[in-house]
Every structure is written in structure tokens, then in C-alpha cells.
Amino acid sequence: MSLNIDEIRSLMADLENSSLREFQITDGDFSLHLSKNDNAAIVAPALTAAAEPVAANETPNEHPLAKPVTAGVEIVAPMVGTVYLQPKPEAPMFKQVGDKVAVGETVAVIEAMKLMTEIHSEVAGTIAEVLVENEEVVDYNKPLYIVTPA
């Protein structure tokens, strides 16, 4: 897959006029990442060269902003929309790091097209990490929480 400059400009205009905050396409050696987020890193050119193989005794350099991966089970967004981590603006958060969670318990609400959908935990355990901010726009399958199973 490859896009010409006019197609990329069209995608940029579409993203600017939509409620999405980020858009990414990856196909083989082709990669395109568009973002409206203020803290987004500047992305290398859209066409990337094939990575050089790494020798067996070498380790690839990690990105300086890479976070360590927390072990556990992810609770993910089942749809695209705005995630709310509290039931009302003045109410406390549904769950915070260290809180216990039960199967079926509401952990967030996602608003999509003016419809509010409760997000329920499918695992019992302890919240190890909250991966999104309140009122953040999330994509389908975006991890919201990491839960350490009980």
C-alpha cells in the first residue's frame, strides 16, 4: 500500500474535520500516523525503509518514552467514543489504582453518538494501572485498565 501526497492531504483534512484524535495505517513497509494530540511525537516520514536485521547478541534500542509493560489482564474499549472514568463530573472515579474490581462491575462509561454505554469488568482482581484519562477519545480495543487477577 502506498498513498500519494493528495491522498495523504485528503486524509489529513478528513481527520481535522472529524472527532477522532489519531489515525494510523500500517501495511508492510508503509506506515502513516496522523494525530491532533498536542503531546504527539513527530513521526518519521510516512514511507519507512525496511529495518536492518539485529544481530543475535545485540538488543534493539528502546524508545525513550516507552513505558514498562505491567503484567495483568486488560479491560478494553468495545467501541470508539469518549470515555468517562466517573459517573458524574463531581463524583469519584469508578476505579483507581489499587481498587478491587469484581466481574460485571462498571469501570467506565463510553459515549458514542449521544449514547452512554457502561463498560463492565470481565475479570476480578486489583486495578494495576489506569491507561486513559477521563474524557479521552478512545478507539475500538483501546486498553482502559490493567487488572491483576485475584
N, C-alpha and C positions, 0 to 999 in steps of 0.2 A: 504494500500500500504506500502510496505517496500522494501528496496534495500539492497543487501549485499555489503560488502566492495569493491569487484571487480567492481560491477556496479557503485558505487559511484566514484571510481577511474577513470572508463571509462568516466563518465560524467565530471569529473574534467579535464581530458585530452581533451575532446571534447570542453569544454568551453575555455580552454587555446589556442586551435588552431582555435577558431572562432573569429569573430569581436564583439560578444556580450560581455558586461562588467559584467552582472549579470544574474543569473539564480535561480529561486525559484520554489520549488514544495511543495504544502501543500495538504495533504489528511488525514482528520480525525486527529489522534494523531501524524501522521508522518509529519515532516517538514524538508526540506533541502534547504539551501540558500548558493549559491556559488557566489563569487564576485571577480573580478580582480581590483576593485577600491582601491586606496591607502588609502582612508579615511573610508573604510568599517569597521563597528564594527565587533568584533569577535563574531561569532554566537555560541549559546549554542549547545550541541550535537544534531545530526540530529534527534534522536528519543526523543520526549519530552513527559513527563508524563502528564496525564490529569490535567488540572488546578483545584485547590481546589475551591469549591464554596465560594463566598464572602458574608458575612452577609449583610443584608439589610442596616444596619446603617454604614457599612464600605465602603470606596471608594478605588478602586484599586490604587496602586502607579503608577504614570505616569512615563514614561521613561524620564530620564534627558535630552535627546536630542530631545524630542518631541516638535514640533512647534505648536503654536496655529493655529487653523483652521480659515482661512479667509473666510468670507461669500461671496458668489458670484457664478458665472457660470464658469465652467472650459472649456477651449479650449484644446482639447486633440489631441495627435498624432494619425493620422489614419493609421499609418504603422510603422514598425521598420526601423530605419535608423539613420543617423546623422543629427541633427537639426542645422540649421543656423538661427540665430536671426537677421542677417543683410544681405542685398542683395549682398554686395561685402565686402572683408576684410577691406577696408578703409572707407566704407560707414557707416553712423549712423545706430543704431539698428532700426528694423521695429517699435517696440513699447517698451516703458519703463513705469515703474510705474507712474501713473498719466496721461498718454496719453489717449486721446479719441480714440475709435475704432468703426467703423461702420460695419454693416452686409456686408459680402463679401470682406472686406478689408484684404489684405495679412498681416499676422502677423509673418510668419516664412516660411522657406523652408526646406524640408526634402529630403536628398539624400539617395536613396536606389538603389543599383546595377547600379550606374552611372547615374541614372535618377533623375532629380530635380523636386520635386512636391511642388507647393505653398500650404501653409496652410492658409485658409481663416476663418475669424471670423464668427460664426453663431449667434452672439449676439452683440447688440450695447450697449456701455457703457464706463466705465473707467477701465483701467488696474489697478488692485489692487495688483497683485503680479506676478512676473516672476518666474516660478518654475524650470527652466532648465538653464544651462549655454550654451553659444554659442559653437557649435561643439560637444555637448554631444551626445552620442549614446542613443537613446530613444526606448522604447518598444511600441508595439501597445497599444493604450488607455492611454499612459502616459500623465498626465496633464502638459501642457506647460505654460499656463497663467490662472489666475483667474480674471474674469471681473465682476465688479459691474454694473449690468444692469442700463441703463438710464431711 
